């Protein structure tokens, strides 16, 4: 997970976790996350511009397939001593996402639409 951005299961929508032992889907809903801040900087060793390019591409994939955008930006994103310019990535990524006019849902709303 940490060495590359993108949807791990290949799905852009929430989906049930599959129990391979019993050959059936569980009632556990997986909400696919596509990007994590420290992954881009610490694991992939990318610059702000390279990271922003990946965030934009991930948003474009979600838009193309009407999927979710789930990011993990840690609370230290605004602490320059720990996260450097991560706040710039967060702000610019969010601005790009907002330019696409997304629908914002809570986890409860996501769960309700997948019942």
C-alpha positions as CSV (number, residue, x, y, z in Angstrom):
1,X,0.0,0.0,0.0
2,X,2.6,2.5,1.0
3,X,4.7,2.4,-2.2
4,X,2.1,3.5,-4.7
5,X,-1.1,5.6,-4.8
6,X,-4.3,4.2,-6.1
7,X,-7.3,2.0,-5.3
8,X,-5.9,-1.2,-3.7
9,X,-8.8,-3.5,-4.6
10,X,-9.4,-2.1,-8.1
11,X,-12.8,-0.8,-7.1
12,X,-13.6,2.9,-6.9
13,X,-16.8,2.3,-5.0
14,X,-17.5,0.9,-1.5
15,X,-17.9,-2.9,-1.6
16,X,-18.3,-5.8,0.8
17,X,-15.2,-7.5,2.0
18,X,-15.2,-11.1,0.6
19,X,-14.7,-14.0,2.9
20,X,-12.7,-16.5,0.7
21,X,-12.8,-19.2,3.4
22,X,-16.6,-19.3,3.4
23,X,-17.0,-18.1,-0.2
24,X,-19.3,-15.3,0.6
25,X,-19.4,-11.5,1.0
26,X,-19.3,-10.2,4.6
27,X,-21.5,-7.4,6.0
28,X,-18.2,-5.4,6.4
29,X,-18.1,-2.6,3.9
30,X,-14.7,-1.6,2.5
31,X,-14.4,2.1,1.6
32,X,-11.4,2.3,-0.8
33,X,-8.8,4.9,0.0
34,X,-6.6,6.1,-2.8
35,X,-4.0,8.4,-1.3
36,X,-2.1,9.1,1.9
37,X,0.1,12.2,2.5
38,X,3.1,10.5,4.1
39,X,3.1,7.8,1.4
40,X,3.8,10.4,-1.2
41,X,6.6,12.1,0.7
42,X,8.2,9.4,2.9
43,X,7.6,6.2,0.8
44,X,7.6,7.5,-2.7
45,X,10.0,10.4,-2.0
46,X,8.0,12.8,-4.3
47,X,8.1,16.5,-4.5
48,X,5.0,18.7,-3.9
49,X,4.4,19.1,-7.6
50,X,4.8,15.3,-8.3
51,X,2.5,14.6,-5.4
52,X,-0.1,17.1,-6.6
53,X,0.0,15.5,-10.1
54,X,-0.8,12.1,-8.6
55,X,-3.6,13.5,-6.4
56,X,-5.1,15.1,-9.5
57,X,-4.8,11.9,-11.5
58,X,-6.6,10.0,-8.7
59,X,-9.4,12.6,-8.6
60,X,-9.7,12.2,-12.4
61,X,-10.0,8.4,-12.1
62,X,-12.7,8.8,-9.5
63,X,-14.6,11.3,-11.7
64,X,-14.3,9.1,-14.7
65,X,-15.9,6.1,-12.9
66,X,-18.2,8.0,-10.5
67,X,-16.2,6.7,-7.6
68,X,-15.1,7.9,-4.2
69,X,-12.2,10.1,-3.3
70,X,-10.8,9.0,0.1
71,X,-7.6,10.6,1.2
72,X,-5.7,10.2,4.5
73,X,-4.1,13.5,5.4
74,X,-2.7,13.2,8.9
75,X,-3.3,15.9,11.6
76,X,0.3,17.0,11.3
77,X,-0.3,18.3,7.8
78,X,-0.1,21.8,9.1
79,X,3.0,21.4,11.3
80,X,5.9,22.6,9.1
81,X,8.4,21.0,11.4
82,X,7.0,17.5,10.9
83,X,5.3,17.7,7.5
84,X,7.2,20.4,5.5
85,X,5.0,21.7,2.7
86,X,2.3,19.0,3.1
87,X,-0.2,21.8,3.7
88,X,0.4,23.1,0.2
89,X,-0.4,19.6,-1.2
90,X,-3.5,19.3,0.9
91,X,-4.8,22.8,-0.1
92,X,-4.1,22.4,-3.8
93,X,-5.4,18.9,-3.9
94,X,-8.6,19.9,-2.2
95,X,-9.0,22.9,-4.5
96,X,-8.6,20.6,-7.5
97,X,-11.2,18.3,-6.1
98,X,-13.6,21.1,-5.4
99,X,-13.3,22.3,-9.0
100,X,-14.8,19.0,-10.1
101,X,-18.0,19.8,-8.1
102,X,-18.1,16.6,-6.0
103,X,-20.8,15.4,-3.8
104,X,-19.7,15.2,-0.2
105,X,-21.0,12.3,1.9
106,X,-20.5,11.2,5.4
107,X,-19.5,7.6,6.1
108,X,-23.1,7.0,7.3
109,X,-24.4,8.3,3.9
110,X,-22.0,6.1,2.0
111,X,-23.1,3.1,4.1
112,X,-26.8,3.9,3.5
113,X,-26.3,4.1,-0.3
114,X,-24.7,0.7,-0.3
115,X,-27.4,-1.2,1.7
